[in-house]
Amino acid sequence: MSAARVRPSSRVLVLDRQQRVLLLGSRGHAPAPGTAVQWWYTPGGGVEDGEDLRSAAVRELAEEIGLQVAPADLEGPVWFRRYQSAWGAETVDSRETYFVLRDVDHQVDPSGRTAEELAEDEPHRWWTLAEVVGGAAVFAPRELAVVLPRVLDGPWAGPPRIVD
């Protein structure tokens, strides 16, 4: 078995004025029609060659949800997360850095997604803290219900926290 491919990634906790967090729903890679959401996660993705973490986060927000922001608008980083998963025939070792974007008033526009991302047919939803804490949904990071309250208390004043 070959070594996992390390993939630096940037993710953003997009918070609206009501303190809801925007999450995208994954149906898995190449889902069959009608497949239910398996887990919910924040917008973001891999850092491209020559990009820094903030620039990657800004690009991903534009591509995935149609939101244009400046790198300086991002707060943090607030969290670090390492996650390994299979992607096709390879294993990806994702090294995720999370930022926060507060007081967002935005209608999600997925038209900037890649053809592969559009094929995943991922819905979006604004979640309240009570819904995250009380729901039976699976989130990435898994401990979102535990670590989100500290972010909502913001602004972030400490070093990034390692989350699972």
C-alpha positions as CSV (number, residue, x, y, z in Angstrom):
1,M,0.0,0.0,0.0
2,S,1.4,3.4,-0.9
3,A,1.7,6.3,1.5
4,A,-1.2,8.8,1.8
5,R,-1.1,12.0,-0.2
6,V,-0.9,15.0,2.1
7,R,-3.4,17.6,1.2
8,P,-3.3,21.0,2.9
9,S,-6.9,22.4,3.1
10,S,-8.6,25.6,4.1
11,R,-12.2,25.6,5.6
12,V,-14.4,28.4,6.7
13,L,-17.1,28.5,9.4
14,V,-19.5,30.9,7.7
15,L,-21.8,32.5,10.3
16,D,-24.8,34.6,9.5
17,R,-26.2,37.4,11.6
18,Q,-28.3,34.9,13.6
19,Q,-25.2,32.9,14.6
20,R,-26.2,30.0,12.3
21,V,-23.4,28.1,10.5
22,L,-23.5,27.2,6.8
23,L,-22.8,23.6,6.1
24,L,-22.8,21.6,2.9
25,G,-24.2,18.1,2.8
26,S,-22.1,15.2,1.4
27,R,-23.8,12.3,-0.2
28,G,-20.4,10.5,-0.8
29,H,-18.3,10.3,-3.9
30,A,-20.3,9.9,-7.1
31,P,-23.6,9.3,-5.3
32,A,-26.5,7.4,-6.8
33,P,-29.6,9.5,-7.4
34,G,-31.6,9.8,-4.2
35,T,-28.7,9.1,-1.9
36,A,-29.2,10.7,1.5
37,V,-26.7,13.2,3.0
38,Q,-24.1,11.2,5.0
39,W,-22.4,14.1,6.8
40,W,-22.4,17.9,6.9
41,Y,-19.2,20.0,6.6
42,T,-17.9,23.6,6.1
43,P,-17.1,25.1,2.8
44,G,-13.5,24.8,1.8
45,G,-11.0,22.6,0.1
46,G,-7.5,22.0,-1.0
47,V,-4.8,24.6,-1.2
48,E,-3.5,24.9,-4.8
49,D,0.2,25.4,-5.7
50,G,1.3,29.0,-4.9
51,E,-1.7,29.7,-2.6
52,D,-1.5,30.5,1.1
53,L,-4.2,29.2,3.4
54,R,-6.3,32.4,3.5
55,S,-6.2,32.8,-0.3
56,A,-7.4,29.2,-0.7
57,A,-10.2,29.8,1.7
58,V,-11.3,32.9,-0.2
59,R,-11.2,31.0,-3.5
60,E,-13.1,28.1,-2.1
61,L,-15.9,30.4,-0.8
62,A,-16.2,32.0,-4.2
63,E,-16.3,28.6,-6.0
64,E,-18.5,26.6,-3.6
65,I,-21.1,29.2,-2.4
66,G,-20.6,32.2,-4.6
67,L,-19.4,34.4,-1.8
68,Q,-16.7,37.1,-2.5
69,V,-14.6,38.1,0.5
70,A,-11.1,39.4,1.1
71,P,-8.5,37.3,3.0
72,A,-8.4,39.9,5.7
73,D,-12.1,39.3,6.4
74,L,-11.3,35.8,7.7
75,E,-10.8,35.4,11.5
76,G,-8.4,32.9,12.8
77,P,-7.2,30.3,12.2
78,V,-9.4,28.8,14.9
79,W,-9.1,25.1,14.4
80,F,-6.7,22.5,13.0
81,R,-8.0,19.0,11.9
82,R,-6.3,16.0,10.4
83,Y,-8.5,13.6,8.5
84,Q,-7.5,10.6,6.4
85,S,-9.9,9.1,3.9
86,A,-10.0,7.1,0.7
87,W,-10.5,9.0,-2.5
88,G,-10.8,6.6,-5.4
89,A,-7.7,4.4,-5.3
90,E,-5.7,6.7,-3.1
91,T,-5.6,7.7,0.6
92,V,-5.7,11.4,1.3
93,D,-4.3,12.8,4.5
94,S,-6.1,16.1,4.7
95,R,-4.5,18.8,7.0
96,E,-7.4,21.2,7.5
97,T,-7.1,24.8,8.8
98,Y,-10.4,26.5,9.8
99,F,-11.2,30.2,9.6
100,V,-14.3,32.1,10.6
101,L,-16.4,34.6,8.6
102,R,-19.0,36.4,10.7
103,D,-22.2,38.3,10.1
104,V,-22.7,37.0,6.6
105,D,-25.9,37.9,4.6
106,H,-25.7,35.7,1.5
107,Q,-27.7,33.5,-0.7
108,V,-25.7,30.4,-1.7
109,D,-24.8,30.2,-5.4
110,P,-23.2,26.9,-6.3
111,S,-22.6,27.9,-10.0
112,G,-18.8,28.3,-9.5
113,R,-18.4,24.7,-8.4
114,T,-16.4,22.3,-10.6
115,A,-18.2,19.7,-12.8
116,E,-17.1,17.0,-10.3
117,E,-18.4,19.1,-7.3
118,L,-21.7,19.7,-9.1
119,A,-22.1,16.0,-9.8
120,E,-21.9,15.4,-6.0
121,D,-25.2,17.2,-5.8
122,E,-24.5,18.6,-2.3
123,P,-27.2,20.6,-0.6
124,H,-26.5,23.4,1.8
125,R,-28.2,24.4,5.0
126,W,-27.9,27.1,7.7
127,W,-27.7,25.3,11.2
128,T,-28.4,26.8,14.6
129,L,-26.3,25.7,17.5
130,A,-29.3,24.0,19.0
131,E,-29.8,22.0,15.8
132,V,-26.1,21.0,15.7
133,V,-26.2,20.0,19.4
134,G,-29.6,18.2,19.3
135,G,-29.5,16.6,15.9
136,A,-28.7,13.1,14.8
137,A,-26.7,14.3,11.8
138,V,-23.0,13.5,11.4
139,F,-20.7,16.5,11.1
140,A,-17.1,17.2,10.1
141,P,-15.5,17.9,12.4
142,R,-17.2,15.2,14.4
143,E,-17.1,17.3,17.6
144,L,-18.7,20.4,16.0
145,A,-21.4,20.5,18.7
146,V,-18.7,20.8,21.4
147,V,-16.3,23.3,19.7
148,L,-18.7,25.6,17.9
149,P,-20.0,27.4,21.0
150,R,-16.5,28.9,21.7
151,V,-16.4,30.2,18.1
152,L,-19.9,31.7,18.4
153,D,-18.7,33.6,21.5
154,G,-16.0,35.3,19.3
155,P,-14.0,37.0,18.3
156,W,-11.4,34.3,18.5
157,A,-8.6,35.4,20.8
158,G,-6.5,32.2,21.4
159,P,-4.3,29.9,19.5
160,P,-6.0,27.4,17.1
161,R,-7.5,24.4,18.7
162,I,-7.0,20.9,17.4
163,V,-10.4,19.3,16.7
164,D,-11.6,15.9,15.6
